[in-house]
């Protein structure tokens, strides 16, 4: 009988920078595929339409080659919404045709909103993908409950994301002694969905109450020029440092340097940025959307506001500026929650067990 030590797995995802790509990399780095033969296949990337179509076509041909040579047991599909569903439906169909087991791993933070606004064809494709999968992985109970209302598949499992283990090393040596100013951090796509404009408005509303050295470091891709213009228009340029997309050592440096992560999102799945902050020992201020309340269950773990509540966000910022004890205690509690439920140690074995179950019935 096959086990994960000799399984043959196709990992379908995106080459674009962001949370989905980070999850795939973390699965590989943390040992989910140790002993297995795995193929990283990309159906999407940043770039022109021609580049994206060319990549999808090349990936489809390679996937067909693997199927025709009977070299796949499991296909783990990381998907979201919009065009992702149409692309992934082709691979699901081929997997069913060649009797390959399918895991559909849903990441789309705006999946529900998009589904509810979509037409009949899109909804039918979504239901086909969901009902044709052997297992569906979701990031929280919120998404599990929603999918149960739109499909008949009973194998919908909550499988936690987890960040790279390297962020755990940033916790050691973190100290507040001698620190004159707290440093705040925003990590994520620069656009309305992640709440960056709400954050600028919140800072502008309390600018007269902020210390001279107050700074929010901003790391992310997206609407950078638009965000920079908006910051200038609101007159708070001295309080923001825009770094653009950050990764590797630069990202580690920011997580080590900063004390608080601010992520006032309007829609989310299970943001990897919050898990990275938990692992690195930061306090988190975020919103009651998607799977975030499953991460921050009460004020002892982090601070939540309603999405779009600019006044509430400003209040939390002012609260933390004079509450070092609160920052230290919530960061410690959040790190404990991370270790118990959202670390690689807590989740790799579970994913490998699910793979073994699929191989047993293949």
Secondary structure, DSSP 8 states (H G I E B T S, - for coil): ---TTS-EEEEEEE-SSSHHHHHHHHHHHTTTTTTSEEEEEEEE-SS-HHHHHHHHHHHHHHHHHHHHTT--SEEEEEE-STHHHHHHHHHHHHHHHTT-EEEEEE--TTHHHHHHHS-HHHHHHHHHHHHH-SEEEESSHHHHHHHHTT-----EEE------GGGGGGTTT---TT--S-EEEEES-BSGGGTHHHHHHHHHHTGGGS-TT-EEEEE--BSHHHHHHHHHHTT-GGGEEEEES--HHHHHHHHHH-SEEEE--SS-SS-HHHHHHHHHT-EEEEESSTTHHHH--STTT-EEE-TT-HHHHHHHHHHHHT-HHHHHHHHHHHHHHIIIIISHHHHHHHHHHHHHHHHHH-
